[in-house]
Amino acid sequence: MSEVKLQTKRGPSAVSVQLDQALIEFDVEGWKEPFSEIDDFALWLGLPFAMRMGRNLFVDGPVSTEALNNARRLIEYWTCWSPEKFKPVDVRAAEVGDGPAPGSENKVMCFSGGVDSTYALAKHCDETDEKVWLLTVHGMEYRSNDKKRFQELLKKTSPVRKRFGLGNVVVRSNILSEFKKYKINNLHAFGFHLAGAQFLFDNAFSSGAIAADNPDYLEVVRMPYGSNSISNPLFRNHRFKLETWGLEAARSQKLGYLASDEALLRSLSFCKDQRVRPNNCGLCTECLRAKGIFQAEIGRIPEIFMINEFDVSDLKALVFQDNFQLAAMDIIWAARRTGRAHMFEAFEDFLHSNPKSRRLARLKYKISSKSKVRRQLLPLMQKGSD
């Protein structure tokens, strides 16, 4: 089997990782200390490329013993989970050994301003009474060249950052475009991306955290998924480990927790419509899902949407989501917990209806949704840009 060489370059505020035809670039803002002197961060970034190509990986630099061993386990796991996408490969490094211990006991967390990370951050800080460093990757929800909307996101989430953060670091990344070149599914590989970004600072922190996208009991039906409680603990070396926060809660429980704090609510950004981010349009499936949860959890829709009106029948639009039944049942169980199940009886009947009825509802919603966008959302967008 052929081998691909991975090489890194470090500058004062940027690093790059080169392997094959891929050039991964990280530009860092808000950090003045040296980056990690070992290449474990690059090892994590290179693994999905090597597995996708079916070529052994050679890291032309120092790698820690534990990270190298864990990389081999990650390869085994992912080639079992997704054999049609990833092939078994081996990995080695020019130098294998352990560097010094981290410089502090502080923690760093990946924070996007969405429901999962806001809940995980608030819950952790509320329970431990400690603050953490916050790392936001620019190049995931927001394209790396969309600086205007990304700055608006930072402004919107600044109250949360000030409340719970010791400091803020931004890593601008181009890795999604490199994934695309190699036909790597980001839903499979984003965990490697986030781990790579955090391990760039493994000399300064004792641990990092990723917010769980799914509660532990739903991971079994979402796999293979880039961030999960099985593979995340393997992102670890002798001085730094990756933790997963929020595995105990479903989306309804997260929004229920955040609903009691107006500042946290107003900071949330979860809309799928890239035209209005970091605002929440109120019409996309992600916004409608959140409205359904709020109705079930607290009996009202908080005024955090551009279009706040809501009818339970709007939830039929969730058939557009890949995880439609999981999202729908989460809302139904939230309503049962809070004594509001009667409000969702028709929706529950729809959930259990035959697929043909659901496809018809999807078509009808698609037509009505376009009408709503033209009638309600576009004027608001135009007003906001004036």
N, C-alpha and C positions, 0 to 999 in steps of 0.2 A: 504493500500500500504506500502511495506517495505521501510526502510530508509537506505541510505548509508552515512557513516560519512567521512568527509573530514578533514584531519589534515595537518598542515604545519610544516616544520622545517627550520630554518634559520641559516646559518653559515656566516663567514666573506665574502666569495665570492661565495656562493652557496645557493640555496633553493630547497626544495623538497615538493611535494604535494602528499599525499597518499589518495586514495579512492578506496574501493573494492580491486581488484587485480592490479590496475593501480598505478604506481609510476612515477610521472612526475618530472624530474630533470632539473634544470637550473644551469649551471655553468657560472659565470659572469667574464668577463675580462674588464679592463679599468675603474672600478668604485671602489672607496675607501670609500664612505660614507655608512651609514646604509641603509638597504632596508626599504620599507614601513612597518610601525608597525601594519597596519591593513591588513586583508586577502581578500580585494576586488580582488586582482590579482588572488588569488586561486579560488575565487567564479567563475570568468569568465572561468578559465581553467576547472573547474569541471562540468559546465552546460552541455556541449555536452555528457559527460559520463552518467550523471544522466538521461538526456532525452533519450539516447539510451537504457539504462537499464530499463527505466520506473520505477525508484525508486526515492523517495523524497530525497533531498539533505540537509544534516545537516553540516554546517561549524562549526567546533569545535574551534572557535576563534572569534575575533572581526570583524564585517562587518559594513560598513557605511549604514545609513538609506536609502539614495538615491540609492546606488548600489543594495541593497536588493530589493527595489521596482522595479528598472529597470530590474533586473534579472527575475522577474516574467513576465514582459512585453516581454522580449526576449524569454522566454519559450513559451508564447502565440503565438508570431509571428512565431517562427521556427516550432512549432507543426502544425501550419496552412500551412506553406509553404511546409513542408516535413513530412506529417503525417505517411508515411510508414517507415520513419527512426527514428523520434523522437516522444516520447510519453509525454502527459501532466504530469507534476510533480509539487511539491511545494518545496520551499526552506526556510530554517530558519537558524539562527546562534546562537551561545552561547552568544554572546554579540552584541548588536546593538547600534551604536552611532557614533558620528563624532569626528575625531581626529583634531589636529591643522592644520592651513593653510599651504600650501606648502612653502618651504624655498626660492623660487625665482620665477620670472616671466618667466624664460627661458622655451623653448619648446624642445621637443624631438620628433624625427621622425624615423619611421622604414625605413631603407634604404638598398636596396639589390643590387644596381648597375644596375638594369634593366631599361627599357625605362620608365615605369610608375613612379618609385621613383626618377629617375634622373630628369625627366621633372618636377615633382611636387616640388622637392627641389629647382631646379634652378629657376623656375617661382616664387615661394614664396619669395626666397631670392632676386631675381632681383626686385620684386615689393615692398618689404617691407624694403630692405636694412638692414636686420637683419640676424644673423647667428643662427643656431640651433644645439642642440646635435643630434648625429646620432646613432641609435641603429640598429645593424645588427644581425639577428637571424641565428645562424649556426645550421642547422637541417631541413631546408626547401628545397631550391634548391640544397643544398649540404648536403649529409649525415653527421651526427654529427661526424663520425669517419674519414671523408675525410678532414683531416687537411691541407694536402699539397695544394689541389686545392682551398680550402677556403682562405689560406694565399695568394695564387696568386690573388684571387679576391680582397682582401684587398689592395694588392700592385697596382693592375690595377686601382682601384677606388680612390687611395690616393690623386691624384690631386683635385678631386671633394671634398673629405672630408676636405682637407686643405682650400679650397676656401670658402666653405659654412658652415663648421662645427666648433662648439665651442669645441667639444670633441667627442670621439668615444667609444661606449660601445658594446661589443659582448656578446650575450647570447647564449650559446650552449645548445640546447634543444633536448630531446629524445622523445618529445610528439608524433611524427609521428608513432613511433613504438608502442606506447600505443594506439593511434587511431586505428591502424591496428588490435590489439588484440580484440577490441570491434566492429570492422567493421564500424568505423566512417569514412565517406567520408571527406577527407581533404578539398575538394572544398566547403563543407558546413561549416566546423569547423575552418578553418584557421583564421578567424576573431577573434574567442575566444582566439586562441593561441597568436596572435599579441597583443590583448588587455591585456592579462595576462602578457606578457613580459613588456609592457609599464607601467602598473599599479604597477609593482614591484618598480617603482621609483616615485610614485605619491606624495611622501613627498618632492621631490626635484624639480618638474616642475609643471607649471600651466596647461599645455596641452600637448597632444601627437598628432601625425598625422600618418595617413596611406594614401598611394597614391592610388587613384582610379584606378581600373583595367578597368573600363568601364565608358564612359560618361553617364551623367544622363539619356539621352534619349534612351540609349540602355539597361539600367538596367532592364527594364520591360521584355525584351526577354531573359535575362541571369539568371533570378531568378529561384530557390533559389541559391544564391551565397554568400560565406562566408563574404565578405566585401561589404557593400552597404550603400547608403545614408539614408536608413530607420533604419537599426539596429545599425550602427556605433554610432550615437549620443546617444544611450542608454548605451554605455560604459562610464559611468560618475558617479562621486560622488561629494561631497561637495567641493572638492578642485582640482579636475583634470577631464579633459574631453578629449574625443577622437574626432579629426577632420578628415575629408576626403578631401584631396587636389587633385585637378586636374580633378574634375567632369565636367569641362567645355570643355574638349578636348578629341577627339577620338585619336586612335593610330597614324593616319597619321598626325594630327596636332601636336602631341607631338614630333614625329621625325622631322617634319618640323621646329619646334622651336629649337630643339637641333642641327639641321644640320648647323646652322650658327656659331657654336662654336666648333672648331676642338678639343679642350681639352675634352669637354663633349662627343663628338662623340667617341673619342678613349677610353674613360673610360667605354663605354657601354658593358654590358654582358647580352645577352638574348638568347643564343643558347640552343636548346633542347638536343643536343648531349653531354651527360655527360662525354664522353671520351675527349672532347677538351675544356670544360669550364675551365676558364672564357673567352677563346677565342670564336669567332663566326665562325662556320664552313663554312657557306655560302650555305649549301645544305639542311639543315633541314627545315621544314615548317616555323618555326619562323624566320629563317634567310631569306628565300625566301619572306616571307611576308614583312619583313623590306626592302629588295631590291626593291620590287614592290612599296612600299611607297616612297622610295627615288627617284626612277625613276619618279614617278608621281609628287612628291613635288618639287624636285630640278633638275630633268632631268639628274641625274648621280648617280653612285653608289660609295659612299665614300669607301676608302680603309681601311675598318675595318673588313674584312672577310678573312679567310684563303684562300678561293676560291672566287675571286671577280667577275668572269664572270657572266653574267645574260642575259636571254632572257625572254621576257614577257610570252612566252609559258610555262616557268617553273612554273608560278603561278597556273597551273592546279594541282600542288601538294597540294594546299591548301585544296583540297577535303579531305585530311587526318585529318583536324582539325574539332573539334566538331562544332565550330562556323564559318564554312566555308563561308557561305553567308554573314555574318556580316563583316568578314575580307575582303572578295572580294569587297563588296560594298564600304567599307571604301577607298580602293585603287581607285576604279572607281570614286568616288566623289572627291577624291583629284586630280585626273587627270582632271576632269571637272573644278575644281576651278582654276587650273593653266594653262588651255588651252592645255593640253596634252592628251585629251580624244582619239584622233585619234590613239595614240600609243597602246591603250588598247581595241580597237574595237573587235578584235578576242576573247580576254579574256571575254569581256562582253557577246558576243554571246555564249561562252561556259557556262558562268554562268547561262544563261537562257535556255540552252539546256536540253534535257530530261535526267532523272537520269541514264538511261542505258549508254548514251554517257559519262557521268561523271565517271561511274564505270569503263568503258573501259580505259579512260584516267588515272584513278588511278592505274590500273594494269600496263599500259605501263610505268608510271612514276616510279612505284615501281621497275621495272626491270632496267630502265635506271639509277635510283638513286643508286642502288647497284653497278652498273658498275662504276659510277662516284666516289663513295666512294673508291672502290678498286684502281681505276686508279689515282685519284687526292688527295683525303683526307688522305688515309693511309700513303703514303710516307711523307707527311707534318707532320703527327703525329709522325712518326718514327724519322724524322729529329729533331723535337722539343724535343724528349726524349733523344737524344744522348748527 
